[in-house]
């Protein structure tokens, strides 16, 4: 946001958007593949696409090692979960 001139939006500076996006993409790559946050990755592929407004997004395919695959509902619950915030404790969500 520091690189934007007054009145500019990110869509006005695709060079900055892409630089920030690539940095965050490399962080995600390290987090998922090198650090193995979801388990040991056997193979992976990804595709970067751009929306009509010019903003990028990513599609990742991770093929996990047999010992890291999620197979049961309990395995999924360890990786995917949601927490409902208490509106009394977090008033900004009301």
C-alpha positions in Angstrom: 0.0 0.0 0.0 3.0 2.3 0.6 3.8 2.2 -3.2 0.4 3.5 -4.2 -0.1 7.1 -5.0 -3.1 9.0 -3.4 -6.3 7.8 -5.1 -4.7 4.7 -6.7 -6.0 1.2 -6.1 -4.0 -2.1 -6.4 -5.5 -2.6 -9.9 -3.7 0.6 -11.0 -0.3 -0.9 -10.1 -0.1 -4.4 -11.5 3.7 -4.4 -11.2 3.4 -4.0 -7.4 0.6 -6.5 -7.1 2.6 -9.2 -8.9 5.8 -8.5 -6.8 3.8 -8.9 -3.6 1.8 -11.9 -4.9 5.0 -13.7 -5.9 6.6 -13.1 -2.5 3.5 -14.5 -0.8 3.3 -17.4 -3.2 6.9 -18.4 -2.4 6.0 -18.2 1.3 3.0 -20.5 0.8 5.2 -22.9 -1.3 7.7 -23.1 1.6 5.0 -23.5 4.2 3.2 -26.3 2.3 6.0 -28.1 0.5 9.3 -27.5 2.2 8.1 -27.3 5.8 5.4 -29.9 5.1 2.6 -28.2 7.2 0.0 -30.6 5.8 2.4 -33.6 5.7 5.0 -34.9 3.3 4.4 -33.9 -0.3 5.3 -36.4 -3.0 4.4 -34.2 -6.0 2.8 -30.9 -6.7 1.7 -28.6 -9.4 0.3 -25.1 -9.5 -1.3 -22.7 -12.0 -1.5 -18.9 -11.6 -4.6 -17.3 -13.1 -5.6 -13.7 -13.4 -9.2 -12.5 -12.7 -10.9 -10.0 -15.0 -9.9 -7.2 -12.7 -6.2 -8.3 -13.2 -5.7 -9.7 -9.7 -3.9 -13.1 -9.6 -5.0 -16.3 -7.8 -3.5 -19.7 -7.5 -4.6 -23.3 -8.0 -2.5 -25.9 -6.1 -2.5 -29.7 -6.5 -0.6 -31.5 -3.8 0.0 -35.3 -4.0 0.8 -36.5 -0.5 3.0 -39.4 0.6 1.0 -42.4 1.8 1.6 -41.7 5.4 0.4 -38.0 5.1 -2.9 -38.6 3.3 -6.1 -37.7 5.0 -8.4 -40.8 5.0 -10.8 -40.6 7.9 -13.1 -37.8 9.2 -10.8 -37.4 12.2 -7.9 -36.9 9.8 -9.8 -34.1 8.1 -10.8 -32.5 11.4 -7.1 -32.2 12.3 -6.4 -30.2 9.1 -9.7 -28.4 8.3 -11.7 -26.7 11.0 -13.7 -23.5 11.7 -14.1 -21.5 14.8 -17.1 -19.3 15.3 -16.2 -16.1 17.1 -18.2 -14.8 20.1 -19.7 -11.5 19.0 -19.5 -10.3 22.7 -15.7 -10.8 22.7 -15.2 -9.5 19.1 -17.6 -6.7 18.6 -16.4 -5.9 15.1 -18.1 -9.0 13.6 -21.7 -7.9 14.5 
